[in-house]
Amino acid sequence: MTKQNKAYKFRLYPTEDQAHLMRKTFGCVRFVYNRMLAERKEAYEKHKDDKDQLKKQKLPTPAKYKAEFEWLKEVDSLALANAQLNLQTA
């Protein structure tokens, strides 16, 4: 018996408001990802000689950025949380 893979393609036709929300969400996710990456690089450069201190370093969360940047509250929090997960798996 052979294994068959099925694939489905869907085309989205969002309204202008929906397209605006998607663009805003993708922009915020990109911002949070890049910000978290920059902070991790900075922490690594600061503690690269002391591995124990590097492991104890508290990593930032999207909630930290929401307090700092009010406009991040306008988008879905799960999208921002996925940015954090994507950074951890990268």
N, C-alpha and C positions, 0 to 999 in steps of 0.2 A: 504494500500500500504506500503510495507516494504522499508526501505532505504538500499541501497547497496553502499558500498564503493569499489572503484576500486583502485588498486595499480599497478604501473609499476616499474619494476626493469631495470636499465640500467647498463651495464658493460662498463667501460672505459678502453681503451688500449692506453694510451698516449705514444708518442715517448719519447726517452730519454731526449730531450730538454724540452718537456712539463712536464715530471715528475720532472725534476730539478727545473723548474719554480714553480710548485706546492709545492714542498718541501721548496723552498726558501720563498714563500708567506706564508705558514703555520708557518714557523719559525719566520718570521717577525711579523706576527699577534700575535703569542704567546709572543714575546718579548715586543711588544707595550702594550698588555693587562697586562702583569706582571709589567711592568714599571709604567703604569698608576695606577694600584692597589697599588703598593708600595707607590707612591706619595700621593694617597688618604689616605692610612693608616697613613702615616707620618703627613699629615695635620690634620687628626682627633686626633691623639695623642697630637699634638701641641695645638689644639684649642678645646679640648673636654669639657672644663669647660665653654667656651663662645660660645653658640650656634649661636648667631648672627654673630660673626666673622667667624664661620665655614661655615655658609650659604653664606657669602660674598667671601669666598675663591675661587679664579679663578682656575678652573680645567684645567689640561693640555690637549692638543689636539695632534693628530698624526702629524700635521704640525710642532709643536714644536720639536718633535723628529727627523723629517726629516732634520731640520736645524742642529741638533746636531749629527746625525748619517747619513752620506751620503748614505750608502748602503740601507737605507729604500726607497730611490727614485727608486730603481730598480723594485719594486713590485707595484701591483695595489693599488691605493690610496683608492678605495672603500673597499677593504679588510681591510685596516687599520682603516677606518672610522667605519666599522662594529664591529671591536674590541672595539671601544669606545662605540658604542650603546649596545653591549653585556654586557659591564661592568656596564653601567647605569641601565640596566634592571636586573642585577644579585642581 
